[in-house]
Amino acid sequence: MRSVPHPDLERVDVGGYALAVRRQGQGAPLVLVHGSLSDYRSWALQMPAFAAHYTTLAPSLRHCWPDHWDDASSDFNVEQHAEDIAALVDTLGASAHVVGHSRGGAVALQLALRHPERVRSLVLADPGGLEGLLPDTEAGRAMGRESAQMFAALRDTLAEGGPLAAARAFVDALGGTGAWERRTPGQQQLLLDNIETGPACAERPSWTAGQLAGLACPIQLITGARSPERYPLMIAELARCNANVKSTVIVGDAAHAMHRENPAEFNAAVLDFLATQCA
């Protein structure tokens, strides 16, 4: 399958880099930040629902499809991606609601910690970067290593078995056995289009409870009913250390990719939260 960008895709200059962005709707700005091995298409099942109420922007992070990955870029990291989103928000003339999934949740957190004036509210769906909140027990430390081990396995499988084997193993590690087969051909292609960025996606900060307690905007936390065990534990700790967490949602019949696996429930939860912040 040959992937073709949406005809309405635009380019926005963020410090000299032409960021690919899909924009729809009118109203208060809402920015959607995708996770690892992904791009703006990750939010295809959210765009119509969100754009009915908000100016909704879904960027492809720097070096993700439709851009070319050259395996030599030094600016593929959470800090740079957060700075790019900050520059994107600056073009809007107002602070934005920000939704981040997985590694995109780490980017959203970095944005909110570094540039709080740009973030009106924060929705974090199974965010990365919270491993420092896991219990200091043997089981907690083992869970804290899971993400790094998963990306190391992806790197090795990519080198030894090729893109399809690496993509299948990565998706099944997050969504359970058979998760790859349950994805549509388009969803599979999205991941294959970005598979070469996989090893670089392993990099991310790990914040302490003290740092996260300083997040000043309203926060919604989301996980899937079948997400890996570390995610509900981490977001529960975030909710304990930050008084601005307004709600925690468990999306039923879904794992880590809850926004694709149960979009109706995910979208409703996010829209209900955002409505309270715009009142």
C-alpha positions as CSV (number, residue, x, y, z in Angstrom):
1,M,0.0,0.0,0.0
2,R,1.3,3.4,-0.9
3,S,0.5,6.1,1.6
4,V,-0.7,9.5,0.3
5,P,-0.9,12.6,2.6
6,H,-4.3,14.2,3.1
7,P,-4.9,16.9,0.5
8,D,-5.5,19.5,3.2
9,L,-2.2,18.9,5.0
10,E,-0.4,22.1,5.6
11,R,3.2,23.1,6.6
12,V,3.8,25.3,9.6
13,D,7.3,26.8,10.3
14,V,8.5,25.9,13.8
15,G,12.0,27.3,14.2
16,G,13.1,26.6,10.6
17,Y,11.4,23.2,10.4
18,A,8.3,22.8,8.2
19,L,6.0,20.8,10.5
20,A,3.2,18.8,8.7
21,V,-0.1,19.6,10.3
22,R,-3.7,18.7,9.6
23,R,-6.2,21.4,10.8
24,Q,-10.0,21.2,11.0
25,G,-12.8,23.0,12.7
26,Q,-13.3,26.3,14.6
27,G,-13.2,27.4,18.2
28,A,-10.6,27.2,20.9
29,P,-7.3,25.5,19.8
30,L,-6.9,21.8,20.5
31,V,-3.6,20.1,19.6
32,L,-3.3,16.3,19.3
33,V,0.2,14.8,19.9
34,H,0.7,11.3,18.6
35,G,2.8,8.5,20.1
36,S,5.7,6.4,18.9
37,L,5.9,5.0,15.4
38,S,3.0,7.2,14.3
39,D,2.0,10.5,12.7
40,Y,-1.0,12.8,12.4
41,R,-3.2,10.0,11.0
42,S,-3.2,8.4,14.4
43,W,-6.1,10.8,15.2
44,A,-8.3,10.0,12.2
45,L,-11.1,8.8,14.5
46,Q,-10.9,11.9,16.6
47,M,-10.7,14.7,14.1
48,P,-14.3,14.9,13.0
49,A,-15.7,14.7,16.6
50,F,-13.2,17.2,18.0
51,A,-13.3,19.6,15.0
52,A,-17.1,20.0,15.5
53,H,-16.2,22.0,18.7
54,Y,-12.6,23.1,18.4
55,T,-9.9,24.3,16.0
56,T,-8.2,20.9,16.0
57,L,-4.6,20.4,14.9
58,A,-2.9,17.1,14.4
59,P,0.8,17.5,13.6
60,S,3.2,14.9,12.6
61,L,6.1,15.3,15.0
62,R,9.5,16.2,13.5
63,H,10.9,13.5,11.2
64,C,7.7,11.4,11.3
65,W,5.7,10.5,8.1
66,P,5.2,12.1,5.6
67,D,8.7,13.4,6.2
68,H,11.7,11.2,5.6
69,W,13.6,9.5,8.4
70,D,17.3,9.4,7.7
71,D,18.4,7.6,10.8
72,A,21.0,10.3,11.5
73,S,18.9,13.1,12.9
74,S,20.0,14.5,16.3
75,D,16.8,16.5,16.9
76,F,14.4,13.6,17.3
77,N,13.8,13.8,21.0
78,V,11.0,14.7,23.5
79,E,12.5,18.1,24.3
80,Q,12.7,19.2,20.6
81,H,9.2,17.8,19.8
82,A,7.8,19.8,22.8
83,E,9.5,22.9,21.5
84,D,8.0,22.3,18.1
85,I,4.5,22.1,19.6
86,A,5.2,25.2,21.6
87,A,6.0,27.1,18.4
88,L,2.9,25.6,16.7
89,V,0.8,26.9,19.6
90,D,2.4,30.3,19.2
91,T,1.0,30.6,15.7
92,L,-2.5,30.2,17.0
93,G,-2.6,33.4,19.1
94,A,-3.9,31.6,22.2
95,S,-3.1,28.8,24.6
96,A,-4.3,25.4,23.6
97,H,-5.9,22.3,25.0
98,V,-3.3,19.5,24.4
99,V,-4.0,15.8,24.1
100,G,-1.0,13.4,24.1
101,H,-1.0,9.7,23.7
102,S,1.9,7.4,24.9
103,R,5.2,9.1,23.9
104,G,3.0,12.0,22.8
105,G,1.9,12.2,26.4
106,A,5.6,12.7,27.4
107,V,5.9,15.5,24.7
108,A,2.7,17.1,26.1
109,L,4.1,16.9,29.7
110,Q,7.4,18.4,28.6
111,L,5.4,21.2,26.9
112,A,3.3,21.9,30.0
113,L,6.3,21.8,32.4
114,R,8.5,24.1,30.2
115,H,5.8,26.4,28.7
116,P,2.8,26.3,31.1
117,E,1.4,29.5,29.5
118,R,0.8,27.7,26.3
119,V,-1.3,24.9,27.8
120,R,-4.9,25.5,28.7
121,S,-5.6,21.9,29.7
122,L,-3.9,18.6,29.4
123,V,-5.3,15.2,28.4
124,L,-2.8,12.4,28.9
125,A,-3.6,8.9,27.5
126,D,-1.2,6.3,28.8
127,P,1.6,8.9,28.9
128,G,5.3,8.0,28.8
129,G,7.8,9.5,31.2
130,L,6.1,8.5,34.4
131,E,8.2,5.5,35.2
132,G,9.8,7.3,38.1
133,L,6.4,7.2,39.9
134,L,6.3,3.3,39.9
135,P,6.7,1.6,43.3
136,D,10.3,1.1,44.5
137,T,9.8,-2.6,44.7
138,E,11.1,-5.5,42.6
139,A,7.8,-5.6,40.6
140,G,7.8,-1.8,40.2
141,R,11.4,-1.7,39.0
142,A,10.7,-4.5,36.6
143,M,7.7,-2.6,35.1
144,G,9.9,0.5,34.9
145,R,12.2,-1.4,32.6
146,E,9.5,-2.7,30.3
147,S,9.4,0.3,27.9
148,A,13.2,0.3,27.4
149,Q,13.1,-3.5,26.8
150,M,10.3,-3.2,24.3
151,F,12.2,-0.6,22.3
152,A,15.4,-2.7,22.4
153,A,13.5,-5.7,21.1
154,L,12.0,-3.5,18.4
155,R,15.5,-2.4,17.3
156,D,16.8,-6.0,17.2
157,T,13.7,-7.3,15.4
158,L,13.9,-4.5,12.9
159,A,17.5,-5.4,12.1
160,E,17.0,-9.1,12.0
161,G,13.5,-9.7,10.9
162,G,12.5,-6.5,9.0
163,P,9.8,-3.9,9.3
164,L,6.8,-6.2,9.4
165,A,8.1,-8.5,12.1
166,A,9.1,-5.5,14.2
167,A,5.8,-3.8,13.8
168,R,3.8,-6.9,14.7
169,A,5.9,-7.6,17.8
170,F,5.7,-4.0,19.0
171,V,1.9,-3.8,18.6
172,D,1.3,-7.1,20.3
173,A,3.6,-6.1,23.2
174,L,1.3,-3.1,23.9
175,G,-2.1,-4.5,22.9
176,G,-1.8,-8.2,23.6
177,T,-1.5,-11.2,21.3
178,G,-3.4,-10.6,18.1
179,A,-3.4,-6.8,18.4
180,W,-1.6,-6.5,15.1
181,E,-4.2,-8.6,13.2
182,R,-7.0,-6.5,14.8
183,R,-5.7,-3.3,13.2
184,T,-7.1,-2.2,9.9
185,P,-4.8,-2.3,6.8
186,G,-4.6,1.5,7.0
187,Q,-3.6,1.4,10.7
188,Q,-0.9,-1.2,10.0
189,Q,0.5,0.9,7.2
190,L,0.6,4.0,9.4
191,L,2.9,2.1,11.8
192,L,5.0,0.6,8.9
193,D,5.5,4.1,7.5
194,N,7.1,5.2,10.8
195,I,8.8,2.0,11.8
196,E,12.3,3.3,11.1
197,T,11.8,6.0,13.8
198,G,11.2,3.3,16.4
199,P,14.7,3.0,18.0
200,A,14.8,6.8,18.4
201,C,11.4,6.7,20.2
202,A,13.0,5.0,23.2
203,E,14.4,8.3,24.5
204,R,12.2,10.1,26.9
205,P,12.5,11.9,30.3
206,S,11.5,10.4,33.6
207,W,10.0,12.9,35.9
208,T,9.7,12.8,39.7
209,A,6.5,13.3,41.7
210,G,7.9,16.7,42.8
211,Q,8.3,17.9,39.2
212,L,4.8,16.7,38.2
213,A,3.1,18.2,41.3
214,G,3.9,21.6,39.7
215,L,1.7,21.1,36.7
216,A,-0.8,24.0,37.0
217,C,-3.3,23.3,34.3
218,P,-6.4,21.1,34.6
219,I,-5.5,17.5,33.7
220,Q,-7.4,14.4,32.5
221,L,-5.8,11.0,32.7
222,I,-6.9,8.1,30.4
223,T,-5.9,4.5,30.2
224,G,-7.3,1.4,28.5
225,A,-9.0,-1.4,30.4
226,R,-6.4,-3.8,28.9
227,S,-3.4,-1.4,28.9
228,P,-0.1,-2.8,30.2
229,E,-0.2,-2.8,34.0
230,R,2.4,0.0,34.4
231,Y,0.1,2.6,32.9
232,P,-2.8,2.6,35.3
233,L,-0.3,2.4,38.2
234,M,1.6,5.4,36.9
235,I,-1.4,7.6,36.2
236,A,-2.8,6.7,39.7
237,E,0.4,8.1,41.2
238,L,0.2,11.2,39.1
239,A,-3.3,11.8,40.3
240,R,-2.1,11.4,43.9
241,C,0.7,13.9,43.5
242,N,-1.1,16.6,41.5
243,A,-4.3,18.3,42.8
244,N,-5.2,19.5,39.3
245,V,-6.0,16.1,38.0
246,K,-9.8,16.5,37.5
247,S,-10.7,13.0,36.2
248,T,-9.3,9.6,35.5
249,V,-10.9,7.5,32.7
250,I,-10.6,3.8,31.9
251,V,-11.7,3.2,28.3
252,G,-13.5,-0.1,28.2
253,D,-12.7,-2.9,25.7
254,A,-9.4,-1.3,24.7
255,A,-5.7,-1.6,25.4
256,H,-2.9,1.0,24.9
257,A,-4.3,2.2,21.6
258,M,-7.6,3.1,23.2
259,H,-8.3,6.0,20.9
260,R,-8.3,3.6,17.9
261,E,-9.9,0.6,19.6
262,N,-12.8,2.4,21.3
263,P,-12.9,5.9,19.8
264,A,-16.5,6.6,20.8
265,E,-15.8,6.2,24.5
266,F,-12.4,7.9,24.2
267,N,-13.9,10.9,22.3
268,A,-16.8,11.3,24.6
269,A,-14.5,11.4,27.7
270,V,-12.2,14.0,26.2
271,L,-15.0,16.2,25.0
272,D,-16.8,16.0,28.4
273,F,-13.6,17.1,30.1
274,L,-12.8,19.9,27.6
275,A,-16.4,21.2,27.9
276,T,-15.8,21.8,31.7
277,Q,-12.6,23.7,30.9
278,C,-14.3,26.0,28.3
279,A,-17.4,26.8,30.5
